[in-house]
Amino acid sequence: MDLGNTQYFNVAIEPETSVKMVLSTVYEALTEKGYNPVNQIVGYIMSGDPTYITSHKNARNLIMKVERDELVEEILKQYIKNNHWK
């Protein structure tokens, strides 16, 4: 082993997951499993408890990669946009 040279280590960078994509996937997964997606997502946002979200379609892992305030922000942006407030 040559201790005179620096070794290189590359870590694959995970692509950033868009909040829209996360919400869409979580909504779809909750619907497929027969849950009320609005109630479950609100429960998660209010409590931070990931058990409100199903693990179906990796939804629980996805939603935990996004900060809860980012979820609220995206939902509010879409609400404002859809109600033509802007």
C-alpha positions in Angstrom: 0.0 0.0 0.0 1.4 3.4 -1.0 0.7 5.8 1.8 2.3 8.7 -0.1 -0.7 9.1 -2.5 -4.2 10.3 -1.7 -7.0 7.8 -2.2 -10.2 9.0 -3.9 -13.7 8.0 -2.7 -16.7 8.8 -4.8 -20.2 8.7 -3.3 -23.1 8.7 -5.7 -25.3 11.7 -5.1 -28.9 10.9 -4.9 -31.1 13.0 -7.2 -33.2 15.5 -5.4 -36.8 14.5 -5.1 -39.4 17.1 -6.0 -42.0 17.9 -3.4 -44.7 17.6 -6.1 -43.6 14.2 -7.1 -43.5 13.1 -3.4 -47.0 14.3 -2.8 -48.3 12.8 -5.9 -46.8 9.4 -5.1 -47.9 9.5 -1.5 -51.5 10.5 -2.6 -51.6 7.7 -5.1 -50.3 5.1 -2.6 -52.7 6.1 0.1 -55.6 6.0 -2.3 -54.6 2.6 -3.6 -54.5 1.2 -0.1 -58.0 2.6 0.7 -57.0 5.5 3.0 -58.3 9.0 2.8 -55.1 10.7 1.5 -56.0 14.2 2.7 -56.6 13.0 6.3 -53.5 10.9 6.3 -51.2 13.6 4.9 -52.6 16.2 7.3 -52.0 13.8 10.1 -48.4 13.4 9.1 -47.8 17.1 8.6 -49.4 18.0 12.0 -47.7 15.2 14.0 -44.5 14.3 12.1 -45.5 10.6 12.7 -44.6 8.7 9.6 -47.0 5.9 10.4 -49.8 8.1 8.9 -48.2 7.2 5.6 -48.3 3.8 4.0 -45.1 2.1 3.0 -46.9 1.0 -0.2 -44.9 2.3 -3.2 -42.2 3.5 -0.8 -44.4 6.4 0.1 -43.3 6.6 3.7 -39.6 6.7 2.9 -40.3 9.3 0.2 -42.3 11.7 2.4 -39.7 11.6 5.1 -37.1 12.9 2.7 -39.0 16.2 2.5 -39.4 18.7 5.3 -42.9 19.1 6.5 -42.9 22.8 6.0 -41.9 22.2 2.3 -45.0 20.0 2.0 -47.2 22.8 3.4 -45.6 25.3 1.1 -46.2 23.2 -2.0 -49.8 22.5 -1.1 -50.4 26.2 -0.4 -48.8 27.2 -3.7 -51.0 24.8 -5.6 -54.1 26.0 -3.8 -53.3 29.6 -4.5 -52.5 28.8 -8.2 -55.7 26.8 -8.6 -57.9 29.5 -7.1 -56.3 32.2 -9.3 -55.3 34.3 -6.4 -52.0 35.2 -8.1 
